[in-house]
Structure formats: structure tokens, C-alpha cells
Amino acid sequence: MADLIEKLRGVVGDKGLILKKDLSGRSAGYLNPDKTLVAKMLVRPTTTEEVSEVLKLCNEAGQPVVCQGGLTGLVDGNTALPDEIILSLERMRTIEEIDPASSSMTVQAGVTLQTVQEAADEAGFFFPLDLGGRGSATLGGNISTNAGGNRVVRYGMARDMVLGLEAVQADGTVLSSLGKIIKDNAGYNLKHMFIGSEGTLGVVTRLVLRLRPKPASQQTAYLALDEFEKLPQLLNFCSSRSGGGLSAFEVMWRDYYELVLATPGAAQPLPADYPYYVLMEVMGGDAAGDGDRFESMLAEAMENGLLVDAVIAKSEGERLAMWALRDDVESLDRWGPRVGFDVGLSIATMPDYLEEIDAPIVAQWPERRRAVFGHLGDGNLHIVYAVGENGANVKKIIDDAVYLPLASRGGSISAEHGIGLYKKDYLEVSRSAAEISLMRQLKTMMDPNNILNPGKIL
């Protein structure tokens, strides 16, 4: 081990190496904020070439490596064991280029999502990927889990915002495909093997991101509905009337809405009298006229009986306060021990699904608490249960209740957070035996010594 340490030190220098005894001051991340990192050491390269040398040395030594970004993941996909090495790209945070002609930005994978958003804005562009952990989450981590977030309904997942990437395989081989073009059908598009692979097939080091024109206006409103069946009708109505400008359609069941309203200082856009609430946003190109069109659209929706109440943000401050209400997942801390889920299924099946999963949980814990919210425009639900107890047995019972009914509905156990350690026992719910077999073959082919994030996904 001492020999490997010195070899790694020769690659990244003294500043690039943090040994086990010095990791106690580093938090283990969002899921385990009170714990510190556990690993043999943390290696911090500054270039793709250094990442390549690090992985080559570790592969030759059979040393497992876990790549970490901003530690905002929710499935323990970035957790390292005591005998593993952490590879952190925290010193690779350079925005290398913004190219207006190709509407692209080339970045190192350690840059944070918020930094990319702000740089795009300053250059007159818009990077649409957005999620609550934007200030800490890195682009490498976003890409490794194919992050979704708030604007998938219009702009797609993280996968849809990557024009090219550079990745390093387990043996140190660098695959560089940093093209800036949208159309490229020259054989297999290998970048997609790394996007969503959670660091198990290679380490993404650089990215070419697709930028979009900066919207001239953002119209935001909270809407209240009295029937679930009206949610997809309203979604389709607003998507059509806005001419494709609908960028967010976030739905909150009353249980979650009531919870976030109780946060001190929280906005109070609508009373908690209705079963469903929608935070809707439309981005447009006519700052002078978009507001009137937005109001007319909502008025027509109300006349058609698609919604029963509405409030429109009249300032940037009100718009941000509305979004802060939706993003206040920390309010769930007030419930104590809880189990959270990130599932995907067709909108039409959601009411029956929620009723089915709730029945066995209520039967065992009649006083259970449940919150439901999500990016309904893309079929993504977040479900949180608190039953007043903690432990592996409790989690197993609730996991079974939530995950197993997805199989008959063609649903996904992970809409956007990934598999990691938390969900790998349920992968067969959403993937066939043939699919899982091919995944294993890819893993064996690309990482024969199983050094990259071992034990995750599979």
C-alpha cells in the first residue's frame, strides 16, 4: 500500500493526496451529514491525464476506486468503504470555453451545476438542467446519474444536454469525444454508455454541454385542482396553449403542500384546501406580451373547469419564493426517520398505484405519514413515508410495498436518482433478466478487475 501511495503522490502531488487520518474533517454528504468520509485515501487530480494515471495505477494494483462529486446523491452511489480509494474531481472545476456559434460550453466534470448556470446566463445563454442541490452538485455527478430535475418536461434529462464528453476507463484509457454537433450518427454513440452508469464503467472528466437561448420571460403560478383526472388534462392544455413553452409542471399532493407551508417564513400562495397543487412555469420570448398570454391561458383553463384556484408571481422575488416552497424537502426532517422514493410511471396509473402501495403500510402503521410530490409532466413521483420507526426491517417492508407494484405497471424504481446501493436489490422490477445480463457483460468487459465503484447498481 505504501508503494501505491507514493506512486499516486508522484501523479497528483502532495496537494492532490489526502490520507485516511486526515479525512475526519470531511462530511460524508447529504445522506450522512453527521458522518465523515471513510476510505484509504482521497485522490484529487487536476487533469484528465492525471485521472488516467491514477486509474491505471489502481487497476494494476487491484485497488477499488469510488469517484465522488458534490455528495448530493440520494442512493448511496458515492459511498466508499474503508478499503477503497476516493477519486474526487474537486480540483477540476474549469469552464474551458463558451462557444456562442455552436451554443455550447466545455467544462471539467468537477464544476458545480450552479456555476454552469451562472456562466451560461452571463454569456447570454441558458443551461436548463436544474435541481435543489445545484450549489453543490457537480456536472460529473449529474451526468453519472443522468439527473432530471425541474425542467425535464421541456428540455429532457441530463443526457439530452450533453453534446460530447471525455471519459477514462478503468485501465486508464482515455476516450475523448468532445464534439459540438447535435447530429452525429457515426457508429455507436459511446457517450451514452457513461451517462447514467454511476461511475461503474468509467470516470467522466470533461463535457461539452448544449446551451439554449436565454428566455425573455418566466411566468410562474401556483394552481389548485380538485380532481386528479384534471392534472393530465391541464398539462396537455397548457403545453398546447403555450406553444411548447411549458418548462415545469410540478405537482404536490396536499400532504406535502401542508408540510412546506408550515416552514417558518414560507410563502403562502394558496390555502391548503385542495387535494392537488401545481407549480407551473412557462418560458417565453416576448417579455412584453407573455404575461398577458399566461393570464389568459390560466383564465381559459379555469373557465373549462381544469383548475379551481390560481395565483401568479408578479415579481422575481415571488417567483423564487414559489420555487423555494416546492424545493423545501428539508421540511421532511420534522417527521424524523423516513424512507424516500423516486419512481417513474405513467400518469394514468398513479392514483391506483398510490392506493395499492399505501394499503399494506397503513395496515401495519395506521398513523403513518406520507408525502407525495414530483415532476408529474415526465411521470416522476417522489414518495416519502414516516412510520415513527427506523431500521432495516422497516425499510424492507416499505421498499417492497412501493417497488414491487411497479413491475405490473411498466414503471421504474428510479426515475432520476440512480440505483447505487439502495435500489440494486430491486433492479429486476424494472429491467429484464436479459437486460441485466447485458449490463453485467458490459461491466466485465470495460472493468474486468471490478475496481470502479464496485457493488453499485449490480
Buried (B, 14 or more C-beta within 10 A) or exposed (E): EEEBBEBBBEBBEEEBBBEBEEBEEBEBBBBBEEEEBBBBBBBBBBBBBBBBBBBBBBBBBEBBBBBBBBBBBBBBBBBBEEEBBBBBBBBBBBBEEBEEEBBBBBBBBBBBBBBBBBBBEEBEBBBBBBBBBBEBBBBBBBBBBBBBBBBBBBBBBBBEBBBBBBBBBBBBBBBEBBBBEEEEEEEEEEBEBBBBBBBBBBBBBBBBBBBBEBBEBBBBBBBBBEEBEBBBBBBEBBBEBBEEBBBBBBBBBBBBBBBBBEBEEBBEBBEBEBEBBBBBBBBBEEEEEBBEBBBEBBEEBBEEEBBBBBBBBEEEEBBEBBBBBBBBBEBBEEBEEBBBBBBBBEBEBBEEBBEBBBEBBBEEBEEBBBBBBBBBBBBBBBBBBBBEEEEEEBBEBBBBBBBBBBEEBEBBBBBBBBBBBBBBBBBEBBBEEEEBEEBEEBBEEBBEBBBBBBBBBB
